[in-house]
Amino acid sequence: MATPKPMTIVLPNDLVRETKRAASAESTTPAKLVEVALRQYLTSRRWQRLRRWGAETAKRLGIKTEADLERFIRRRPARAQMRPR
């Protein structure tokens, strides 16, 4: 893991108090609590974008049901090898 870099953020007083209480209840630091929350938020956003892409792709391909998806998959030749990203 890379060396942590300090970052200054400004939060409303009530959120600071709640963050400190939650960190104490979790036996962690406010910074760690914010780090975990931010990682969860960013992961959630990535999944949202992936789901949106999947829905748009399915619509473009006319896939409306799981049966449509299975037919689509069966029509496509299997790839001998997955290409690395």
N, CA, C and O atoms as a CHARMM CRD file, in Angstrom:
* protein
*
  340
    1    1 MET  N      0.83400  -1.16800   0.00000 PROA 1      0.00000
    2    1 MET  CA     0.00000   0.00000   0.00000 PROA 1      0.00000
    3    1 MET  C      0.88300   1.23600   0.00000 PROA 1      0.00000
    4    1 MET  O      1.94100   1.25800   0.63000 PROA 1      0.00000
    5    2 ALA  N      0.44900   2.24600  -0.69800 PROA 2      0.00000
    6    2 ALA  CA     1.19600   3.49800  -0.78900 PROA 2      0.00000
    7    2 ALA  C      1.16600   4.23100   0.54400 PROA 2      0.00000
    8    2 ALA  O      0.30700   3.98600   1.39200 PROA 2      0.00000
    9    3 THR  N      2.10400   5.11600   0.70400 PROA 3      0.00000
   10    3 THR  CA     2.16700   5.92600   1.91600 PROA 3      0.00000
   11    3 THR  C      0.95000   6.84900   1.95600 PROA 3      0.00000
   12    3 THR  O      0.67400   7.54000   0.97500 PROA 3      0.00000
   13    4 PRO  N      0.21700   6.87200   3.07200 PROA 4      0.00000
   14    4 PRO  CA    -0.95000   7.75100   3.16400 PROA 4      0.00000
   15    4 PRO  C     -0.55200   9.22400   3.01200 PROA 4      0.00000
   16    4 PRO  O      0.50600   9.64100   3.48400 PROA 4      0.00000
   17    5 LYS  N     -1.39500   9.98800   2.36200 PROA 5      0.00000
   18    5 LYS  CA    -1.18100  11.41500   2.17400 PROA 5      0.00000
   19    5 LYS  C     -2.23900  12.16300   2.97800 PROA 5      0.00000
   20    5 LYS  O     -3.41700  11.81100   2.92700 PROA 5      0.00000
   21    6 PRO  N     -1.83100  13.18700   3.71600 PROA 6      0.00000
   22    6 PRO  CA    -2.81400  13.96100   4.46900 PROA 6      0.00000
   23    6 PRO  C     -3.74800  14.71300   3.52800 PROA 6      0.00000
   24    6 PRO  O     -3.34700  15.15600   2.45100 PROA 6      0.00000
   25    7 MET  N     -4.99600  14.84600   3.95500 PROA 7      0.00000
   26    7 MET  CA    -5.99200  15.58100   3.18200 PROA 7      0.00000
   27    7 MET  C     -6.88100  16.32800   4.16800 PROA 7      0.00000
   28    7 MET  O     -7.41600  15.73200   5.10400 PROA 7      0.00000
   29    8 THR  N     -7.03500  17.61100   3.96100 PROA 8      0.00000
   30    8 THR  CA    -7.87000  18.40200   4.84900 PROA 8      0.00000
   31    8 THR  C     -9.27000  18.49200   4.25600 PROA 8      0.00000
   32    8 THR  O     -9.44400  18.85100   3.09100 PROA 8      0.00000
   33    9 ILE  N    -10.26700  18.15900   5.07900 PROA 9      0.00000
   34    9 ILE  CA   -11.65700  18.31300   4.64800 PROA 9      0.00000
   35    9 ILE  C    -12.39100  19.13000   5.70600 PROA 9      0.00000
   36    9 ILE  O    -11.99000  19.15500   6.86900 PROA 9      0.00000
   37   10 VAL  N    -13.44700  19.78300   5.30100 PROA 10     0.00000
   38   10 VAL  CA   -14.25100  20.58100   6.21500 PROA 10     0.00000
   39   10 VAL  C    -15.61400  19.91100   6.33300 PROA 10     0.00000
   40   10 VAL  O    -16.28600  19.66700   5.33100 PROA 10     0.00000
   41   11 LEU  N    -16.01400  19.61700   7.56500 PROA 11     0.00000
   42   11 LEU  CA   -17.28800  18.95100   7.82600 PROA 11     0.00000
   43   11 LEU  C    -18.11200  19.78800   8.78900 PROA 11     0.00000
   44   11 LEU  O    -17.55700  20.51600   9.61200 PROA 11     0.00000
   45   12 PRO  N    -19.42900  19.69200   8.69400 PROA 12     0.00000
   46   12 PRO  CA   -20.27900  20.37000   9.67200 PROA 12     0.00000
   47   12 PRO  C    -20.02200  19.78800  11.07300 PROA 12     0.00000
   48   12 PRO  O    -19.67100  18.61700  11.21500 PROA 12     0.00000
   49   13 ASN  N    -20.20200  20.61800  12.08700 PROA 13     0.00000
   50   13 ASN  CA   -19.93500  20.20200  13.47200 PROA 13     0.00000
   51   13 ASN  C    -20.66700  18.93100  13.86100 PROA 13     0.00000
   52   13 ASN  O    -20.09100  18.05800  14.51000 PROA 13     0.00000
   53   14 ASP  N    -21.93300  18.81500  13.47100 PROA 14     0.00000
   54   14 ASP  CA   -22.69600  17.62500  13.85700 PROA 14     0.00000
   55   14 ASP  C    -22.10400  16.36000  13.24000 PROA 14     0.00000
   56   14 ASP  O    -22.11000  15.30100  13.86900 PROA 14     0.00000
   57   15 LEU  N    -21.59900  16.46300  12.02600 PROA 15     0.00000
   58   15 LEU  CA   -21.00100  15.29800  11.37500 PROA 15     0.00000
   59   15 LEU  C    -19.65300  14.94900  12.02000 PROA 15     0.00000
   60   15 LEU  O    -19.30500  13.77300  12.12700 PROA 15     0.00000
   61   16 VAL  N    -18.91200  15.94300  12.43800 PROA 16     0.00000
   62   16 VAL  CA   -17.65600  15.69000  13.15100 PROA 16     0.00000
   63   16 VAL  C    -17.93700  14.94500  14.45200 PROA 16     0.00000
   64   16 VAL  O    -17.27600  13.95200  14.75700 PROA 16     0.00000
   65   17 ARG  N    -18.92100  15.42500  15.22300 PROA 17     0.00000
   66   17 ARG  CA   -19.27000  14.76600  16.48700 PROA 17     0.00000
   67   17 ARG  C    -19.71400  13.32600  16.25000 PROA 17     0.00000
   68   17 ARG  O    -19.28400  12.41300  16.95600 PROA 17     0.00000
   69   18 GLU  N    -20.56100  13.13200  15.27200 PROA 18     0.00000
   70   18 GLU  CA   -21.06300  11.78300  14.99000 PROA 18     0.00000
   71   18 GLU  C    -19.94100  10.86500  14.50600 PROA 18     0.00000
   72   18 GLU  O    -19.91000   9.68300  14.85100 PROA 18     0.00000
   73   19 THR  N    -19.02500  11.40400  13.71400 PROA 19     0.00000
   74   19 THR  CA   -17.88500  10.62100  13.22900 PROA 19     0.00000
   75   19 THR  C    -16.99800  10.19100  14.39500 PROA 19     0.00000
   76   19 THR  O    -16.56000   9.04200  14.45500 PROA 19     0.00000
   77   20 LYS  N    -16.73700  11.10700  15.31500 PROA 20     0.00000
   78   20 LYS  CA   -15.90700  10.77600  16.47600 PROA 20     0.00000
   79   20 LYS  C    -16.58400   9.72100  17.34500 PROA 20     0.00000
   80   20 LYS  O    -15.93000   8.79500  17.82300 PROA 20     0.00000
   81   21 ARG  N    -17.89900   9.86100  17.55000 PROA 21     0.00000
   82   21 ARG  CA   -18.62700   8.86000  18.34200 PROA 21     0.00000
   83   21 ARG  C    -18.60100   7.49100  17.67300 PROA 21     0.00000
   84   21 ARG  O    -18.36100   6.47600  18.32600 PROA 21     0.00000
   85   22 ALA  N    -18.84600   7.47200  16.38000 PROA 22     0.00000
   86   22 ALA  CA   -18.85700   6.20000  15.64600 PROA 22     0.00000
   87   22 ALA  C    -17.47600   5.56100  15.66000 PROA 22     0.00000
   88   22 ALA  O    -17.35600   4.34800  15.83300 PROA 22     0.00000
   89   23 ALA  N    -16.44700   6.35800  15.48000 PROA 23     0.00000
   90   23 ALA  CA   -15.08100   5.82600  15.50100 PROA 23     0.00000
   91   23 ALA  C    -14.76800   5.23000  16.86400 PROA 23     0.00000
   92   23 ALA  O    -14.16700   4.15900  16.95600 PROA 23     0.00000
   93   24 SER  N    -15.17000   5.91400  17.91100 PROA 24     0.00000
   94   24 SER  CA   -14.94000   5.40600  19.25600 PROA 24     0.00000
   95   24 SER  C    -15.68800   4.08700  19.47000 PROA 24     0.00000
   96   24 SER  O    -15.13600   3.14400  20.03600 PROA 24     0.00000
   97   25 ALA  N    -16.92200   4.02600  19.02500 PROA 25     0.00000
   98   25 ALA  CA   -17.72100   2.80700  19.18100 PROA 25     0.00000
   99   25 ALA  C    -17.12800   1.64300  18.39600 PROA 25     0.00000
  100   25 ALA  O    -17.27400   0.48500  18.78700 PROA 25     0.00000
  101   26 GLU  N    -16.45900   1.95300  17.28700 PROA 26     0.00000
  102   26 GLU  CA   -15.84200   0.92000  16.44800 PROA 26     0.00000
  103   26 GLU  C    -14.38700   0.65900  16.83100 PROA 26     0.00000
  104   26 GLU  O    -13.71400  -0.15300  16.19600 PROA 26     0.00000
  105   27 SER  N    -13.90700   1.33100  17.85100 PROA 27     0.00000
  106   27 SER  CA   -12.50500   1.21700  18.28700 PROA 27     0.00000
  107   27 SER  C    -11.53200   1.51400  17.14800 PROA 27     0.00000
  108   27 SER  O    -10.57800   0.77200  16.91600 PROA 27     0.00000
  109   28 THR  N    -11.79000   2.59700  16.45600 PROA 28     0.00000
  110   28 THR  CA   -10.91900   3.02300  15.36500 PROA 28     0.00000
  111   28 THR  C    -10.75900   4.53500  15.42100 PROA 28     0.00000
  112   28 THR  O    -11.26900   5.18200  16.33600 PROA 28     0.00000
  113   29 THR  N    -10.06800   5.08800  14.46700 PROA 29     0.00000
  114   29 THR  CA    -9.87500   6.53600  14.42900 PROA 29     0.00000
  115   29 THR  C    -10.89300   7.16200  13.47900 PROA 29     0.00000
  116   29 THR  O    -11.40100   6.49000  12.58100 PROA 29     0.00000
  117   30 PRO  N    -11.19200   8.44200  13.67300 PROA 30     0.00000
  118   30 PRO  CA   -12.07500   9.11200  12.71300 PROA 30     0.00000
  119   30 PRO  C    -11.52600   9.03700  11.28500 PROA 30     0.00000
  120   30 PRO  O    -12.28900   8.86500  10.33500 PROA 30     0.00000
  121   31 ALA  N    -10.21200   9.16500  11.13400 PROA 31     0.00000
  122   31 ALA  CA    -9.61800   9.10100   9.79300 PROA 31     0.00000
  123   31 ALA  C     -9.87000   7.74100   9.14400 PROA 31     0.00000
  124   31 ALA  O    -10.21500   7.66900   7.96500 PROA 31     0.00000
  125   32 LYS  N     -9.69700   6.65400   9.91900 PROA 32     0.00000
  126   32 LYS  CA    -9.92800   5.31500   9.38200 PROA 32     0.00000
  127   32 LYS  C    -11.40400   5.11600   9.03500 PROA 32     0.00000
  128   32 LYS  O    -11.73300   4.51100   8.01500 PROA 32     0.00000
  129   33 LEU  N    -12.27900   5.62500   9.88400 PROA 33     0.00000
  130   33 LEU  CA   -13.71400   5.51900   9.62800 PROA 33     0.00000
  131   33 LEU  C    -14.08200   6.23100   8.32300 PROA 33     0.00000
  132   33 LEU  O    -14.84800   5.70100   7.51800 PROA 33     0.00000
  133   34 VAL  N    -13.54300   7.41700   8.11900 PROA 34     0.00000
  134   34 VAL  CA   -13.81200   8.17000   6.88700 PROA 34     0.00000
  135   34 VAL  C    -13.21400   7.43800   5.68800 PROA 34     0.00000
  136   34 VAL  O    -13.82600   7.39400   4.62000 PROA 34     0.00000
  137   35 GLU  N    -12.01600   6.86200   5.85900 PROA 35     0.00000
  138   35 GLU  CA   -11.39700   6.09900   4.77100 PROA 35     0.00000
  139   35 GLU  C    -12.27700   4.92600   4.35700 PROA 35     0.00000
  140   35 GLU  O    -12.51300   4.71400   3.16800 PROA 35     0.00000
  141   36 VAL  N    -12.75800   4.17200   5.32500 PROA 36     0.00000
  142   36 VAL  CA   -13.61000   3.01300   5.02700 PROA 36     0.00000
  143   36 VAL  C    -14.90600   3.46400   4.34500 PROA 36     0.00000
  144   36 VAL  O    -15.34800   2.85500   3.37000 PROA 36     0.00000
  145   37 ALA  N    -15.50700   4.53700   4.86700 PROA 37     0.00000
  146   37 ALA  CA   -16.75300   5.04300   4.28300 PROA 37     0.00000
  147   37 ALA  C    -16.53600   5.51100   2.84800 PROA 37     0.00000
  148   37 ALA  O    -17.37100   5.25800   1.98000 PROA 37     0.00000
  149   38 LEU  N    -15.42900   6.18700   2.59600 PROA 38     0.00000
  150   38 LEU  CA   -15.14200   6.67800   1.25200 PROA 38     0.00000
  151   38 LEU  C    -14.88200   5.51300   0.29800 PROA 38     0.00000
  152   38 LEU  O    -15.33400   5.54200  -0.84700 PROA 38     0.00000
  153   39 ARG  N    -14.16100   4.49400   0.75300 PROA 39     0.00000
  154   39 ARG  CA   -13.93500   3.31500  -0.09700 PROA 39     0.00000
  155   39 ARG  C    -15.26400   2.63000  -0.44000 PROA 39     0.00000
  156   39 ARG  O    -15.47300   2.21700  -1.58000 PROA 39     0.00000
  157   40 GLN  N    -16.15800   2.51200   0.54400 PROA 40     0.00000
  158   40 GLN  CA   -17.46800   1.89800   0.28600 PROA 40     0.00000
  159   40 GLN  C    -18.26800   2.73100  -0.71400 PROA 40     0.00000
  160   40 GLN  O    -18.91600   2.18800  -1.60800 PROA 40     0.00000
  161   41 TYR  N    -18.21800   4.03800  -0.55600 PROA 41     0.00000
  162   41 TYR  CA   -18.92900   4.93800  -1.47300 PROA 41     0.00000
  163   41 TYR  C    -18.39900   4.78600  -2.89800 PROA 41     0.00000
  164   41 TYR  O    -19.18000   4.66100  -3.84200 PROA 41     0.00000
  165   42 LEU  N    -17.07400   4.79600  -3.05600 PROA 42     0.00000
  166   42 LEU  CA   -16.48100   4.68900  -4.38600 PROA 42     0.00000
  167   42 LEU  C    -16.76600   3.32800  -5.01900 PROA 42     0.00000
  168   42 LEU  O    -17.00500   3.24600  -6.22400 PROA 42     0.00000
  169   43 THR  N    -16.74500   2.27000  -4.22600 PROA 43     0.00000
  170   43 THR  CA   -17.09200   0.93600  -4.73100 PROA 43     0.00000
  171   43 THR  C    -18.54500   0.90700  -5.19300 PROA 43     0.00000
  172   43 THR  O    -18.86000   0.35300  -6.24600 PROA 43     0.00000
  173   44 SER  N    -19.41600   1.50200  -4.40500 PROA 44     0.00000
  174   44 SER  CA   -20.83100   1.56000  -4.76700 PROA 44     0.00000
  175   44 SER  C    -21.02800   2.30200  -6.08500 PROA 44     0.00000
  176   44 SER  O    -21.81700   1.87700  -6.92900 PROA 44     0.00000
  177   45 ARG  N    -20.31400   3.40500  -6.26100 PROA 45     0.00000
  178   45 ARG  CA   -20.41000   4.16100  -7.52000 PROA 45     0.00000
  179   45 ARG  C    -19.94000   3.33600  -8.70100 PROA 45     0.00000
  180   45 ARG  O    -20.56100   3.36300  -9.76300 PROA 45     0.00000
  181   46 ARG  N    -18.83800   2.59300  -8.52600 PROA 46     0.00000
  182   46 ARG  CA   -18.34900   1.75500  -9.62900 PROA 46     0.00000
  183   46 ARG  C    -19.39400   0.70300 -10.00400 PROA 46     0.00000
  184   46 ARG  O    -19.63500   0.46800 -11.18800 PROA 46     0.00000
  185   47 TRP  N    -20.01800   0.06800  -9.00400 PROA 47     0.00000
  186   47 TRP  CA   -21.06300  -0.92300  -9.27900 PROA 47     0.00000
  187   47 TRP  C    -22.26200  -0.27600  -9.96800 PROA 47     0.00000
  188   47 TRP  O    -22.84700  -0.87200 -10.87100 PROA 47     0.00000
  189   48 GLN  N    -22.63200   0.92900  -9.55500 PROA 48     0.00000
  190   48 GLN  CA   -23.74500   1.63300 -10.19700 PROA 48     0.00000
  191   48 GLN  C    -23.45100   1.87700 -11.67800 PROA 48     0.00000
  192   48 GLN  O    -24.30400   1.66400 -12.53900 PROA 48     0.00000
  193   49 ARG  N    -22.22200   2.33100 -11.95500 PROA 49     0.00000
  194   49 ARG  CA   -21.84500   2.56200 -13.35900 PROA 49     0.00000
  195   49 ARG  C    -21.86400   1.26000 -14.14400 PROA 49     0.00000
  196   49 ARG  O    -22.31700   1.23800 -15.28800 PROA 49     0.00000
  197   50 LEU  N    -21.37600   0.16900 -13.54600 PROA 50     0.00000
  198   50 LEU  CA   -21.37300  -1.12800 -14.22300 PROA 50     0.00000
  199   50 LEU  C    -22.80100  -1.60300 -14.49800 PROA 50     0.00000
  200   50 LEU  O    -23.09700  -2.09200 -15.58900 PROA 50     0.00000
  201   51 ARG  N    -23.68900  -1.45600 -13.50000 PROA 51     0.00000
  202   51 ARG  CA   -25.08900  -1.85700 -13.71400 PROA 51     0.00000
  203   51 ARG  C    -25.74500  -1.01600 -14.80600 PROA 51     0.00000
  204   51 ARG  O    -26.50100  -1.54100 -15.62300 PROA 51     0.00000
  205   52 ARG  N    -25.45700   0.28900 -14.82400 PROA 52     0.00000
  206   52 ARG  CA   -26.02400   1.17600 -15.85600 PROA 52     0.00000
  207   52 ARG  C    -25.51800   0.74700 -17.23900 PROA 52     0.00000
  208   52 ARG  O    -26.29000   0.67900 -18.19600 PROA 52     0.00000
  209   53 TRP  N    -24.20600   0.45500 -17.33600 PROA 53     0.00000
  210   53 TRP  CA   -23.64000   0.00200 -18.60100 PROA 53     0.00000
  211   53 TRP  C    -24.31100  -1.30400 -19.04100 PROA 53     0.00000
  212   53 TRP  O    -24.65900  -1.46600 -20.21000 PROA 53     0.00000
  213   54 GLY  N    -24.48800  -2.23400 -18.09300 PROA 54     0.00000
  214   54 GLY  CA   -25.12300  -3.50700 -18.41600 PROA 54     0.00000
  215   54 GLY  C    -26.54700  -3.32400 -18.92200 PROA 54     0.00000
  216   54 GLY  O    -26.96000  -3.96800 -19.88600 PROA 54     0.00000
  217   55 ALA  N    -27.29700  -2.43700 -18.26200 PROA 55     0.00000
  218   55 ALA  CA   -28.68200  -2.18400 -18.67700 PROA 55     0.00000
  219   55 ALA  C    -28.71800  -1.54300 -20.05900 PROA 55     0.00000
  220   55 ALA  O    -29.55300  -1.90600 -20.88800 PROA 55     0.00000
  221   56 GLU  N    -27.82000  -0.59400 -20.31500 PROA 56     0.00000
  222   56 GLU  CA   -27.77400   0.05500 -21.62700 PROA 56     0.00000
  223   56 GLU  C    -27.38000  -0.93500 -22.71500 PROA 56     0.00000
  224   56 GLU  O    -27.93500  -0.91000 -23.81300 PROA 56     0.00000
  225   57 THR  N    -26.42600  -1.80200 -22.40800 PROA 57     0.00000
  226   57 THR  CA   -25.97700  -2.80400 -23.37200 PROA 57     0.00000
  227   57 THR  C    -27.09900  -3.80400 -23.65700 PROA 57     0.00000
  228   57 THR  O    -27.34400  -4.15800 -24.81000 PROA 57     0.00000
  229   58 ALA  N    -27.77200  -4.25200 -22.60700 PROA 58     0.00000
  230   58 ALA  CA   -28.88100  -5.19600 -22.79700 PROA 58     0.00000
  231   58 ALA  C    -29.97600  -4.56200 -23.65500 PROA 58     0.00000
  232   58 ALA  O    -30.53000  -5.21900 -24.53600 PROA 58     0.00000
  233   59 LYS  N    -30.28600  -3.30300 -23.40400 PROA 59     0.00000
  234   59 LYS  CA   -31.31900  -2.61800 -24.18500 PROA 59     0.00000
  235   59 LYS  C    -30.90000  -2.52100 -25.65200 PROA 59     0.00000
  236   59 LYS  O    -31.69800  -2.77800 -26.55400 PROA 59     0.00000
  237   60 ARG  N    -29.64100  -2.14700 -25.87900 PROA 60     0.00000
  238   60 ARG  CA   -29.13000  -2.01300 -27.24300 PROA 60     0.00000
  239   60 ARG  C    -29.17700  -3.34800 -27.98700 PROA 60     0.00000
  240   60 ARG  O    -29.41500  -3.38400 -29.19400 PROA 60     0.00000
  241   61 LEU  N    -28.94800  -4.45000 -27.25600 PROA 61     0.00000
  242   61 LEU  CA   -28.93300  -5.78400 -27.87200 PROA 61     0.00000
  243   61 LEU  C    -30.30700  -6.44600 -27.86900 PROA 61     0.00000
  244   61 LEU  O    -30.46000  -7.55600 -28.38000 PROA 61     0.00000
  245   62 GLY  N    -31.31300  -5.77500 -27.29400 PROA 62     0.00000
  246   62 GLY  CA   -32.66000  -6.33600 -27.26000 PROA 62     0.00000
  247   62 GLY  C    -32.83100  -7.44200 -26.23900 PROA 62     0.00000
  248   62 GLY  O    -33.71900  -8.28300 -26.37900 PROA 62     0.00000
  249   63 ILE  N    -31.99700  -7.45200 -25.22200 PROA 63     0.00000
  250   63 ILE  CA   -32.07700  -8.47200 -24.17800 PROA 63     0.00000
  251   63 ILE  C    -32.98000  -7.95000 -23.07000 PROA 63     0.00000
  252   63 ILE  O    -32.65300  -6.97500 -22.39400 PROA 63     0.00000
  253   64 LYS  N    -34.13800  -8.62200 -22.88900 PROA 64     0.00000
  254   64 LYS  CA   -35.11100  -8.17100 -21.89200 PROA 64     0.00000
  255   64 LYS  C    -35.28800  -9.15500 -20.74500 PROA 64     0.00000
  256   64 LYS  O    -35.67700  -8.76300 -19.64400 PROA 64     0.00000
  257   65 THR  N    -35.00700 -10.42600 -20.99500 PROA 65     0.00000
  258   65 THR  CA   -35.21200 -11.44500 -19.96800 PROA 65     0.00000
  259   65 THR  C    -33.95900 -12.30900 -19.84600 PROA 65     0.00000
  260   65 THR  O    -33.05800 -12.24000 -20.68200 PROA 65     0.00000
  261   66 GLU  N    -33.91600 -13.11900 -18.79600 PROA 66     0.00000
  262   66 GLU  CA   -32.78700 -14.04700 -18.65600 PROA 66     0.00000
  263   66 GLU  C    -32.76500 -15.04100 -19.81200 PROA 66     0.00000
  264   66 GLU  O    -31.69500 -15.45500 -20.25900 PROA 66     0.00000
  265   67 ALA  N    -33.94200 -15.42300 -20.29500 PROA 67     0.00000
  266   67 ALA  CA   -34.00500 -16.34000 -21.44300 PROA 67     0.00000
  267   67 ALA  C    -33.38200 -15.67300 -22.67200 PROA 67     0.00000
  268   67 ALA  O    -32.66000 -16.32800 -23.42300 PROA 67     0.00000
  269   68 ASP  N    -33.65200 -14.37900 -22.88800 PROA 68     0.00000
  270   68 ASP  CA   -33.03000 -13.64300 -23.99500 PROA 68     0.00000
  271   68 ASP  C    -31.50500 -13.66700 -23.83900 PROA 68     0.00000
  272   68 ASP  O    -30.78000 -13.87600 -24.81100 PROA 68     0.00000
  273   69 LEU  N    -31.03600 -13.45600 -22.63300 PROA 69     0.00000
  274   69 LEU  CA   -29.59900 -13.44400 -22.37200 PROA 69     0.00000
  275   69 LEU  C    -28.99000 -14.81400 -22.66600 PROA 69     0.00000
  276   69 LEU  O    -27.92900 -14.90000 -23.28400 PROA 69     0.00000
  277   70 GLU  N    -29.64600 -15.87200 -22.23300 PROA 70     0.00000
  278   70 GLU  CA   -29.12400 -17.22100 -22.48500 PROA 70     0.00000
  279   70 GLU  C    -29.07300 -17.50700 -23.98000 PROA 70     0.00000
  280   70 GLU  O    -28.10400 -18.09600 -24.45800 PROA 70     0.00000
  281   71 ARG  N    -30.09900 -17.09900 -24.72700 PROA 71     0.00000
  282   71 ARG  CA   -30.08500 -17.28900 -26.18400 PROA 71     0.00000
  283   71 ARG  C    -28.94000 -16.49700 -26.81100 PROA 71     0.00000
  284   71 ARG  O    -28.25100 -16.99200 -27.70300 PROA 71     0.00000
  285   72 PHE  N    -28.74400 -15.28500 -26.34600 PROA 72     0.00000
  286   72 PHE  CA   -27.66700 -14.43800 -26.86000 PROA 72     0.00000
  287   72 PHE  C    -26.31200 -15.09000 -26.62400 PROA 72     0.00000
  288   72 PHE  O    -25.46400 -15.11200 -27.51600 PROA 72     0.00000
  289   73 ILE  N    -26.11000 -15.62000 -25.42600 PROA 73     0.00000
  290   73 ILE  CA   -24.83500 -16.26000 -25.08400 PROA 73     0.00000
  291   73 ILE  C    -24.61700 -17.50900 -25.93500 PROA 73     0.00000
  292   73 ILE  O    -23.50800 -17.74700 -26.41300 PROA 73     0.00000
  293   74 ARG  N    -25.65800 -18.29900 -26.12600 PROA 74     0.00000
  294   74 ARG  CA   -25.52400 -19.52800 -26.91900 PROA 74     0.00000
  295   74 ARG  C    -25.18700 -19.22100 -28.37800 PROA 74     0.00000
  296   74 ARG  O    -24.49200 -20.00400 -29.02500 PROA 74     0.00000
  297   75 ARG  N    -25.66300 -18.10400 -28.89700 PROA 75     0.00000
  298   75 ARG  CA   -25.39600 -17.74400 -30.29300 PROA 75     0.00000
  299   75 ARG  C    -23.95800 -17.30700 -30.51800 PROA 75     0.00000
  300   75 ARG  O    -23.45600 -17.39300 -31.63800 PROA 75     0.00000
  301   76 ARG  N    -23.29600 -16.84500 -29.48500 PROA 76     0.00000
  302   76 ARG  CA   -21.92800 -16.33800 -29.60400 PROA 76     0.00000
  303   76 ARG  C    -20.93500 -17.48100 -29.48100 PROA 76     0.00000
  304   76 ARG  O    -21.08300 -18.33800 -28.60900 PROA 76     0.00000
  305   77 PRO  N    -19.91200 -17.50700 -30.35100 PROA 77     0.00000
  306   77 PRO  CA   -18.88400 -18.55300 -30.21300 PROA 77     0.00000
  307   77 PRO  C    -18.08400 -18.32600 -28.93100 PROA 77     0.00000
  308   77 PRO  O    -17.80000 -17.19100 -28.54800 PROA 77     0.00000
  309   78 ALA  N    -17.73300 -19.41800 -28.29000 PROA 78     0.00000
  310   78 ALA  CA   -16.93800 -19.32300 -27.06100 PROA 78     0.00000
  311   78 ALA  C    -15.55500 -18.80300 -27.40700 PROA 78     0.00000
  312   78 ALA  O    -14.98700 -19.17400 -28.43400 PROA 78     0.00000
  313   79 ARG  N    -15.01900 -17.95400 -26.56100 PROA 79     0.00000
  314   79 ARG  CA   -13.66600 -17.44500 -26.77900 PROA 79     0.00000
  315   79 ARG  C    -12.67500 -18.46800 -26.25400 PROA 79     0.00000
  316   79 ARG  O    -12.82700 -18.99600 -25.15200 PROA 79     0.00000
  317   80 ALA  N    -11.66100 -18.73800 -27.05800 PROA 80     0.00000
  318   80 ALA  CA   -10.64300 -19.71300 -26.63800 PROA 80     0.00000
  319   80 ALA  C     -9.85100 -19.18000 -25.46800 PROA 80     0.00000
  320   80 ALA  O     -9.43400 -19.93800 -24.59200 PROA 80     0.00000
  321   81 GLN  N     -9.64400 -17.87900 -25.45300 PROA 81     0.00000
  322   81 GLN  CA    -8.84500 -17.28500 -24.39500 PROA 81     0.00000
  323   81 GLN  C     -9.39200 -15.90400 -24.07600 PROA 81     0.00000
  324   81 GLN  O     -9.77100 -15.15200 -24.97300 PROA 81     0.00000
  325   82 MET  N     -9.42900 -15.58400 -22.80800 PROA 82     0.00000
  326   82 MET  CA    -9.84600 -14.23000 -22.42100 PROA 82     0.00000
  327   82 MET  C     -8.65500 -13.30300 -22.63100 PROA 82     0.00000
  328   82 MET  O     -7.52500 -13.63500 -22.27400 PROA 82     0.00000
  329   83 ARG  N     -8.91700 -12.16200 -23.20100 PROA 83     0.00000
  330   83 ARG  CA    -7.85000 -11.18000 -23.39700 PROA 83     0.00000
  331   83 ARG  C     -7.59100 -10.44200 -22.09600 PROA 83     0.00000
  332   83 ARG  O     -8.53700 -10.02800 -21.42500 PROA 83     0.00000
  333   84 PRO  N     -6.32700 -10.26800 -21.72500 PROA 84     0.00000
  334   84 PRO  CA    -6.03700  -9.50000 -20.51200 PROA 84     0.00000
  335   84 PRO  C     -6.38300  -8.03700 -20.72900 PROA 84     0.00000
  336   84 PRO  O     -6.35900  -7.54200 -21.85700 PROA 84     0.00000
  337   85 ARG  N     -6.70700  -7.34300 -19.63300 PROA 85     0.00000
  338   85 ARG  CA    -7.05300  -5.92200 -19.72500 PROA 85     0.00000
  339   85 ARG  C     -5.84800  -5.08000 -19.95200 PROA 85     0.00000
  340   85 ARG  O     -5.96000  -3.85800 -20.05400 PROA 85     0.00000
